Amino acid sequence: MTLRAAHQVVPTLSPGDGVGNYALALRGILRSLGLESELLAGAIDPSLRDEAHSMERFDAMVRPGDALLYHFAIASPELDRVLAAPARRVLVYQNPTPEEWFDLVSARNFERTRRARAELPRIAPALDMAVTLSHYSQEALEGLGIPRRAVWAPAVAPPAGFVRTPEPATVLGVGRIVPNKRWEVLIRAMAALRRTHPQARCELVGNPAEMEPYAQALERLARRLDSGTTLRGKVDDAELERAYARCTVMAFPSGHEGFGVPLAEAMARGIPLVTSRHTAVGEVGLGAVLQTSDDPLEVAEALALVLDDAAVAAELSERSRRRAEAYSPAELTRAVREALDPWGLPS
Amino acid sequence: MSATPTPGDGRLDSLLARARAAVEEKTDRGVYTAEFRALLDEPLDIRPDPAFAAGPAWGEALRTADIDPEPPIVSTRPVIGPLVRGLKGAVRRGLRWYLPPVTAQVTAHNRAVVDVLAEHSREIVRLRREVEALRRRVVAVEAQAERDAARRA
């Protein structure tokens, strides 16, 4: 029997959201494989109304034998509908951030991620396949008895015509303003860097929504340490590309990632990187980036190395580009095809 | 938090070694003083999310604190709907001298109450953490005292 459709369910679809962007990219690939593919969401941002269907259409759209991909990042009421559907159920495990990262910062997210992680053993028996975005995230699925597993790493590519025009001593941080990103390590490293590079500055680009206690603490820290760091908040895609283009080096000190899309995006743009080595960060930046300890002084000196030595910057830039080839649309298409082929892809 | 080990890459390892050597060299030169390190080691000053103490109702308290004196005028009744909307609009215009100042006062009061509650909730969170830490210390001290007593016996 040939697979007819592979639909996806996300709890919320909003612009600039990593899960939503990944689901939209997957939809294109699923359609390119000859499958019907639509996106269903519990909540849809008005600007993306044309991209997704409300969950009210769920029963009409999902038919027996279809593949149904559920993006699992937080606990949501849509999950139980997916589990009860007469379809081939695929969990896209987005590796919810462990709740302890939200302690003191967001009671709502603490509870939602705690529930999400606790639910995994309950839902595993109902799954036909589970997908993760990194090999690291597969660890969480070990021993749960899920019949088939696959890794579908997100595809990243710079926009056509992207050109780097680095400005002197400009450090960039990209990612949501959430505690697991550990932006405080970067701010402290900037304070250290500026002891010998007083002209150095840092732009921190990311959405602080629902994380105000953390964002405010970072603002206070950045001022107190005279770190030359500006928290720019959420920016649109064009401004993000400008930030990527003008930075000399990007830092990514994250403590927990299921993949780390900004890291891969920066590599695809040939940006030298200084990162942590925790969770999926170590895997994604493998052999391409300077993976330091969590000591802000070591991070500062790794950043200084890139700022001061053009040959090192050029070498890391080239390593980034080469590593990002593993995260191309062609690679993602190949991985999706390989995973769905046993269910009979249309010829 | 687990760290994924990277396989040996001689070149990247040597760059990291350079960075570490620079830390040592600058520490010796007095660029990175003990005081500066202590400054960097200070914990992040997070003012806790009041919802950790106030519970899920906290979001609703925030959402409804501001009173809108002019909510949308709606009437979906057939035929007479426009008339009803016009009438409601006229009543609202007639009460404009009275209602907006009153709702502004209620909003100001609600915001002040929310601020007080937020501060109290944060303090409760801090105190709970202190109590937890003290409990752990008491347990450790008691265990040590029992071990000491057993040794003496």
Chai-1 contact restraints between the chains, C-beta under 6 A:
chainA,res_idxA,chainB,res_idxB,connection_type,confidence,min_distance_angstrom,max_distance_angstrom,comment,restraint_id
A,L104,B,I46,contact,1.0,0.0,6.0,A-B,restraint_1
A,L104,B,P48,contact,1.0,0.0,6.0,A-B,restraint_2
A,V105,B,D49,contact,1.0,0.0,6.0,A-B,restraint_3
A,S106,B,D49,contact,1.0,0.0,6.0,A-B,restraint_4
A,A107,B,D49,contact,1.0,0.0,6.0,A-B,restraint_5
A,A107,B,A51,contact,1.0,0.0,6.0,A-B,restraint_6
A,A107,B,F52,contact,1.0,0.0,6.0,A-B,restraint_7
A,Y136,B,T4,contact,1.0,0.0,6.0,A-B,restraint_8
A,E184,B,L44,contact,1.0,0.0,6.0,A-B,restraint_9
A,R188,B,L40,contact,1.0,0.0,6.0,A-B,restraint_10
A,R195,B,V31,contact,1.0,0.0,6.0,A-B,restraint_11
A,P213,B,I46,contact,1.0,0.0,6.0,A-B,restraint_12
A,P213,B,R47,contact,1.0,0.0,6.0,A-B,restraint_13
A,P213,B,D49,contact,1.0,0.0,6.0,A-B,restraint_14
A,A217,B,L44,contact,1.0,0.0,6.0,A-B,restraint_15
A,A217,B,D45,contact,1.0,0.0,6.0,A-B,restraint_16
A,A217,B,I46,contact,1.0,0.0,6.0,A-B,restraint_17
A,R220,B,D45,contact,1.0,0.0,6.0,A-B,restraint_18
A,G255,B,M1,contact,1.0,0.0,6.0,A-B,restraint_19
A,R277,B,A3,contact,1.0,0.0,6.0,A-B,restraint_20
A,H278,B,M1,contact,1.0,0.0,6.0,A-B,restraint_21
A,H278,B,A3,contact,1.0,0.0,6.0,A-B,restraint_22
A,G282,B,T4,contact,1.0,0.0,6.0,A-B,restraint_23
A,G282,B,T6,contact,1.0,0.0,6.0,A-B,restraint_24
A,E283,B,T4,contact,1.0,0.0,6.0,A-B,restraint_25
A,L286,B,T6,contact,1.0,0.0,6.0,A-B,restraint_26
A,G287,B,D9,contact,1.0,0.0,6.0,A-B,restraint_27
A,L290,B,L15,contact,1.0,0.0,6.0,A-B,restraint_28
A,Q291,B,T6,contact,1.0,0.0,6.0,A-B,restraint_29
A,P296,B,L40,contact,1.0,0.0,6.0,A-B,restraint_30
A,L297,B,V23,contact,1.0,0.0,6.0,A-B,restraint_31
A,L297,B,Y32,contact,1.0,0.0,6.0,A-B,restraint_32
A,E298,B,A19,contact,1.0,0.0,6.0,A-B,restraint_33
A,E298,B,V23,contact,1.0,0.0,6.0,A-B,restraint_34
A,E301,B,A19,contact,1.0,0.0,6.0,A-B,restraint_35
A,E301,B,A22,contact,1.0,0.0,6.0,A-B,restraint_36
A,E301,B,V23,contact,1.0,0.0,6.0,A-B,restraint_37
A,A302,B,A19,contact,1.0,0.0,6.0,A-B,restraint_38
A,L305,B,A19,contact,1.0,0.0,6.0,A-B,restraint_39
